[in-house]
Amino acid sequence: MTIETINTLGELFGWISLINMSLLLLSTVLLFSLKSVAIKIHSKMFGLDEKDLNRAYFQYLAQFKILIIVFNVTPYIALKLMG
């Protein structure tokens, strides 16, 4: 793999990381600012109570964050160290 390819991949993973972190931030802000609306909609759609939905929202945000770190940020850092 050439240095140019490594730099290109590093730039790609950098943009992917930025976009995904922005989506995570937007999801977090919208979820906390519109929590009552989201709970009302999701409780009707899925028949879950507020406690279960709060747990589901937390799990969603936590798993999304882990996926971003594992599949976007870590390869970006590895490519930057290689280049």
CORLIN-V856290 format. One record per helix or strand. SS is the DSSP state (H for helix, E for strand). FROM is the first residue (numbers start at 1). LEN is the number of residues. Records with the same first field share a line. If there is no record, write none. Layout:
BEGIN
SS->FROM-LEN  FROM-LEN
END
This chain:
BEGIN
H->3-31  35-12  50-33
END
